Amino acid sequence: MTVQSGTIARVMASNVGVNLVVTAQAANFTPTGTVYASASDAAGVLQASVQVTAGANGLYTFSLDTATGVAPGRYKGNATIKLCSDQACTTAQSVASISVPYDITIVGATTTWPGDNLTALSAMTGANDWSTFQGNNAHTGYVPIDIKPDQITLRWKRGLLNNPSGSSSTALASQVTANGLLYMTDTTSLYAYKETDGARAWKYDFGAGSGYPGNPPAIANGVVYAVGSVSDGSYMFAFDAATGSVRFRARVGSSYYDRLSAPVIQDGVIYTNGSSYAGLYGFSTTGETLFNTTAISSAAQWAPAADANGVYVYAGDAIVVVKPKTGDKLATIRDSSNNGSFYNQGSGAPVIGANGVYATTPIYNSNTGSTSFGLTRFDIAKSFVDWRVTGGYGISPAYASGVLYALNTNPFRVEARAEADGALQWSWTPQLSTESVFYGPAVVTRNLLFVSTNRVTYAIDLATRKTVWSYPMAGLLSISQNGVLYIQGADATVAVNLK
């Protein structure tokens, strides 16, 4: 047997098991009957159980899991996979075992940072700028890249922002990345940090004081846009992405205590929530106010989604479709599950799929006065609610290739649901008993789904539905064009190399 998969290299959170895959080619070796296997290593990092899959032309795949309860630290050595002809693994094959090198780092919540790994940055094929909330104007959280879990390494960890004590995902402003820089806001300022090492490139202080929100940014064509509050109100600011110099500011709404979601920039127009009762604004990229559609929603924490056909706002009791560049209403698709008296989508936005728009929608119970959240598909072409799944969907889903990756707190699990009818395809449950909520939306690639709970950030293999990587920190997630995963927490930001 010749091992083809190379060294098993993995980062994982303590007390969280991850799945490992080893491939080997049978060379000058004909197994006797079915091949069974068991694993062992000197440090006890691996569980004994191994699942063996025989492929074509003598290629074998061995799936094994790490043990839980192993102390944090770095473990390097060689794992032995014993090859057997019986399930109890008492009778060895003629080739009795294979040896596989491993390098596994187990990190606890209080573990000292293991050290920076500042590899050279370059664009990752398929990745684009993470330009607004959930990466793009459709808010899908999808990055069309393939990631090898053995190549994931920790890059740097920095306490970039001065967030209030006890900050949560709803208090943090989502970040964006472009041109090798990471852009984020706190309660007073907009910052740009270098992806290379987390060093600050520039800062702009809005000057309104700590009682005013710094709203999340968006970026397009070398310009960063964010609504910031100053002493006399709120403004849409445009900054040179490289230097931080102000290109323009344009008045937005009047309620400068509101916390807003990130704008989107589509075909040369900036679309943003203006604040409570101020509706949807459209600005040119030179700062001209193109329209202000006020009769959309009285709430503050909604975010627009946009494509070439329309701008989409979920306003608490309806999806409103607005004509690009003019602000004229094209359609209103009512959602009868909510009476419009409750709405806060601070952790979500409409998601544009292949055949509809999806939203986490409040479901108001008039008998109890309580509100839960459903996952709802709005058919834009036919102007009706196509389907709804009830549960605890308070955070917008990720979307890729006809599948919605929804975060449900009732029951507490990640769900893969078909966009056509909402049918459950598979689910995955976090591993720790202390995990109770999801921190922010999931991020999906071609082969992995990244999701953060209140304790751990996980990578889940979409084919096996098993955990293949983890890190002991909660945070908002994003992936840059350079193939860096960011976990933006209340106390620190961690950068993770994905290649």
N, C-alpha and C positions, 0 to 999 in steps of 0.2 A: 504494500500500500504506500502510495506517495501522496503526502499532504499537499494540496494545491492552494488552500485558502490563506496560507501564511500565518503570521502571528495574530493571535486574538488580542486586540488592544481595546480597552473599554474604560469609560468613566461611568460610575454608578453611585447613586445615593445609598447610604448605609441603610440596611434592613429592607432594601428594595431589590428583588431579584431581577436579573435581565437574562434574555435568551441569547445564546451564542450558537453560531453555525460553523461547522468545519466540513470542508469537502476534501475527499481523497480519491485517488484513482487506483484501482486494483491493477497492478503491473506484475506480470509473471506470478500471478496468484489467482487461483480459482477457489472461491469460498465453498465450504461445505454447507449446502442448504441455505437457510435464511441466516443472515448476519444479524447478531444482536451485539450490544455494546454496553459498557459501563465506564464511567469517568472517575478519575481521582487525581489529586495533586497534593503536594506536601503541606501547603498552607490551608487546605480545606476550603478553598474559595469556590470549588465546583461541587454541585450535587452529583450523585452517582448515576442517576437515571439518564439514559441517552435514547433518543428516538432515531432510528436508522431508516433512511430511505434509499433504496437501490434505484439508480438511474440507468440510462443507456450506456453501453460501451464500458461497463465496469466502474462508473462514477457513483460514489456513495456520498450521501449527505448525513452528517451527524448533528442533531439538534440537542443541545444541553443547556442547563440553567445554572446560574450562580446560586450559591447558598446565601441565606439571610442570616443575620446575627454575627457576621464577621466584622471584626473591629476595623475602623477606618484606617487607611494606610495604602501604600503602594505595594503590590504583590507581583513579582516577576519570577518566572520559572518555566517548567515544562509540565504540561498536563499529559497524563497517560489515558488513552482511550483503549480499553481492553476489548478485543474482538472475540466474540463467542459464537458458538453454534446452538446454544440454548438460551432461553429467556432468563434463567437464573444466573447465567454467565459463570457456570462451573466448568464448562468444556471449551477450551480455547480453539480458535481456528488455527490453521497451519501458520498463518502470520498472526501472532498472538496479540499484538498491540501496535498502536502508532503513537508517536510523541508529537505534541503540538506546543510550541512556545506561546506563552501568554504574558501580558503586561496589563494588569487591572488595577485601577485606582478607585478606592472606595472613599467617598467624601461624606462626612457628617455635617450637620447643621452648624456646628461650632469648630469644625476642622480648620486649621491654618491653611490659607491659600497655598496650593502646591507650587506656585511659581508661574510666571507668564510664559507663554509660548507664542512669541511674536513672529510668526512666519510671514514671508513676503505675501502681500495681497495682490490678487489679480481677479478679473471678472470670472465668475463661474458660469459656464454655458447654460443658458436657460433662465438665469436669474436677472431680474430687472431692479431698478430703484424701488425701494419700499416707500411709496410716494405719499400715502395718506393712511387713514385708519384701515387696518387690514390689508395694507399693501397696494391697493389699486382702487379705482373709482367704482368698481363693482363690489368691493369689500369682501372678496372671496377668501382672502388669506392663502391663496394658492401660489406656489412658486414651482414652475415646471423643471425641477432638478432631481437627479438621483443622488442619494447619499449613501456612502458605505459606513456603517456604524463603527467599524474598526479605525476609520480615519478621523473620527470626531475627537477633537482635543480642546482643552480649556485655553483661551487666548489671554484674557486679562479680566480683572475685577476692579472696579473703581466705584467709590461713593460719589457719583457725579452730581446729584441734586440734593438740595436741602429741603426735603419733604417733611411735612408735619408728622409728629409722632403718631404712630398708628395708622399711617396712610394705607389705603387699600386700592384695589384696581379702579374703583370709581373716583378716587382722589388723584390718581396719576393721569397725566396727559400722555397719550400714545405718541411714540417717537417715529421719525422717518429717517431714511438714509439715502444719500446720493453723493457722487463725486468723492468717495472716500471719507465722508463726514457723516456724523450721527447728530441729528437735531432733536432737541426736546425742550420742554418748558417746565418751570416750577411755578410757584405762586406769584412770582414777580418778574421773571426774566425768560428770554429765549437763549439757548446755548447751542454751540456747535462744537463737537468733539471729534478728534481724529480716530478713525477706525483702527489705525495701526496700533495705537497704544492707549487710547482713551484720554490723551492730553487735550486740554481745551484749546480750540482754535480761535473762538471769539464768543462774546456775550453781549446781549442787548437787554438793558433794564427798562421795562415799560414805565416805571416810575410811579405806579399807582399805590404802592404799599402792599403789605402782606394780606390785607383783607380782600383783595381783588384777585380773580382767577387768572392764571396764565393758561390760555387755551391751546390745545394741541396743534402742531403745524402740519402743513402739506408742502410738497415741493414739486416744481415742474420747470424745466428749461433753465436751470441755474438760478431760480428765484424761490425763496421760502416765504410762504404766506401763513399768517396766524392772526387771529383776533386777539388783541391785547387791550387792557383797560388802562386808561390814564385818568387824571383827576376829573375831567369833564365828561367822561363816557367811554364807550368802546369803539375801536377802529379796526378795520382790516389793514394790517401792515404787510408790506412787501419788502423783503430784504435780499440783497445780493448774497447768494448762498456761500460764496467764497470768503467775503470780507465782513458781512454783517451790516453793511451800510444800508440805510433806509432808502428805498426807491420811491415809495409813496405810502400814504395812509389815507383811508377813506372811512367816513363815519358809518357805524353799524348800530342800529337800534338805539336804545336809551337805557336799558337795564344792565348796568355794568357789573352787577354782582352775580349774574348768571354764569354758570360753567357751560361752555359750548363744546361741541364735537369738532373734529377736524374738517376743514373745507375740502372740496374736490375741484380740480382744474380740468376742464374738458373742452377741447377745441377752442382754446384761447379765452375761455370764460371761467371765472372763479365763482363757485357756488358755495354759499355758507348760510348756516342758521344765524339769524340776526339777534337772537335772545328772546325772552318771553314777550309774546304778542307782536314781535317785530317781523316774523315770517322769514321767507327765503329771499336772500339777496343774490343778485348776479352782478359781478364787477368785470370790467375789462382788465387785461393784464397791465394796463397803464393807469388804473385807478378810477376809471369812470364808472359811475353807478348806472348799470343797464336796466335794472328793474328791482323792485321790492314787492314781492307778493305776500301781503300780510295775512290774508284769510286762509292760512294753512293750519296752524296750530298755535295754541297759547302757551305750550310747554317750551322749555329751553333745551333739554338734552336729547334732541333728535339730530340726526346727521343725514345729509342727502347722499344718494348714490346717483351715478350718471353714466349714460352711454350716448351713442350718436342719436338715439331715438327719443330720449327723454331724460328728465331729472326726476328722481323718485324720492318721496318723503313719506315715512310712516308717521302719521300725525295722531296716533292714539286710538282713533276709531276708523281710519281709512288709509289706504295708499293713495296719495295724490301724485298724479303724473303731470309734469310741467314741461312745456315746450322749451327746448334749449334756446338760449340767447334772448328770448323775449319774456319769459315768465308766465305766458298764457297757460291756463289750465287745459290739459288735454283730456284728463279722465280723473274720476274719483271713484275708487273701489271700496265700498263700505265694509267695515268689519263689525258685525253685529254682536260679537262676543264681549265688547267693551263699550261702556256708555260714554267714553271720552273724559270721564272725571278723573281718571288715573292715567298718568303716563310719565315714564322716566326710562329712556333708553340709553343711559349713560355708558353701558357696556355693550352697545349694539348699534346696528344700522341696517337698512335694507340691504339684502344680498341679491345681486342680479345673476340668475342662472341662465341656462340655455333656453328655457321655455317659460320663465316666470320670474317674479320677484318674491323673495322669502323674507319673513320678518318674525322676530319673537314678539308675540302680541299679548297684551294683558287680557285676561279673562275675568270679568267682573261678576261676582256672585251677589245679586241683589238681596238674597235671603240672609246672607251672613255679613255682607259688606266687605268681604275679603277679595283679594285679587291674586290670581296665579298667572302663569305665563305659558302660552302655547306656541308651537312652531307652525306657521301658516304660510301656505302658498297662494299668491295672488296671480291669477291668470290675466296678464295685461291685455292680450289680444281680445279676450272675450269679456273682460271687465267683471270678473266675479271671483269670490274666494273658492279655490278649487279643492283644497283639503286642509285640515288642521289636525295636529297631534297635540293632545293635552299632556301636561307634566310640569316640570320646573325649568323651563327654557328661558332663563333671564338674560342669557348672553347670546349674541348673534352667532349663527353657525359658520363654519368654513365650508367651502364648496369646490369640488373638482370633478370633472368627467361624469356628471349626472348623479353625484352622491353628495348629500349634505352631512357634514360632521357636526352633530349637535351635542351640546353639553347640557345634560339633564340632571337636576338635583333631586328629582322625585320620580323614579329611583335615581340614586347618585351613580351616574355612569356616562361614558362617552357612547354616542349612538351614530351608526352609519345608516342613513335613511335614503331611500330612492327618491329622487326629485319628482318622478312621475306621479307617485301616489303616496309618498311618505312612509312606505312600508319599511319596517326595521330589517336591515340586512345582517347586521352584527352589532355587538356591543362589547365594551371593555370597561372594567371597573378598577379604579385606583387601589393600590395595595395596602396602604396604611390605615389603621382604625382611626387615626387622628385627622385624616383628610375628610373634609365635609363640604367644601365649596370649590368651584372653579374660579381661578383668579381673573381670567380674561379669555378672549376667543382663542380657538385652536388655530394652528398654522399647518397647512398640508403641502407636501411635495409629491412627486410621482410615487415614491415608495414609503414615505414615513409621514406620520401625523405627530406633531408636537402639541402637547397640552400641559397646562400648568394648573395644579390645585393650590390650596392654601399652604402646602408643605413641600411639594416636589414638582419639578418639570420633567416630563416623560417624552420619549420618542417611541412611538408604536409602529411596528411594521404592518403595513396595510395588507400584505399577503398572509402573514401568519397570525396577525392580530395579537402579537406578543410584544412586551416591552423589550427594547434592545439598547436603551441608553436612558440615563436619568441623572438629575442633579438636584441636591436638596435645597431648593429655593423656589419661592413663588414669584411670578412676575408676568408682565405683559410681554408678548413674544413678537419678534419680527426677524426677517432674514434679508440681509443686504445683497446687492449685486455682487459683492466680493465673496459671497458664500459664508458670511458670518451670522450666526444666530445670536440674537440679543435677548437676554432675560432681564427686563427692567423692573426691579423691585423697589420697595419703599426705602430701603436702606442702601442699596447698591445696584449697579448694573454689571452683569457678567456677559462677556463676549466669548463665543464658542466657535472655533474653526470647524467648518463642515467639510473641508477638503484638505 
